[in-house]
Amino acid sequence: MMRAGPGYTLRSLNARHGLFFASVRGTAFDFRGRRQGMQDETAKRWRIMPDLWKRAEQPRTLFGDVVILVFLASQALDGVLTYLGVEQFGPMIEANPVVASLIGLIGHGPALASVKLLAASLGIALHLGRVHRVLALLTIFYLLGSVVPWTALLFFE
C-alpha cells in the first residue's frame, strides 16, 4: 500500500477525519495546515488552500451577484462599442496593443470575442473566489476607461 506520510497510509488517511493528503514530500496535514512537530511559521504557509476553500464556501451576497452582472454587461458593451469603433475608424483606433495586434492577426470580430470571453471568464473566477470588491473596482475601471470614452467617441462627435 502507498505511504502517505510518517505512520500513515492512504487508506488510514481516508478513514481519519480532518486529514487530507498533500503530495509534498509525502506528508499528511490537517485542514489548518499543521503536521505533528511542524513549526508555526511553516504551518502558516500551508494554510492558503483551506483559506481558499473557506472563502469559496461563504454564502452568496446580493452585492457580489450585482457586481458580476454589471461586470459582464460592461464587458459585453465594451466589446460591442469596440467593434463599432474599429468598423468606423479602422483598427488603429484600438488603444490596447495586445488587442490591436490580435485584430491584425485574426480580424476584429474573433479577436474582440476571444478577448472579451477571456475577460468574462476571469471575472467569473473572481466572483467564484468571492473577491467582489476587486471585481467592483475592475467594473468601475471598465465603465470609466472604456465604455464612457467609446460612447463619447461614437455617439457624441
Protein Blocks (a to p, Z undefined) as FASTA:
>chain_A
ZZebehiafklmmmpghiacdfehhiacdfkopaehiafklmmmmmmmmmmmmmmmpccd
fklmmmmmmmmmmmmmmmmmmmmmmmmnojklpmblklmmmmmmnojklmmmmmmmmmmm
mmmmmmmnopaklmmmmmmmmmmmmmmmmmmmmmmZZ
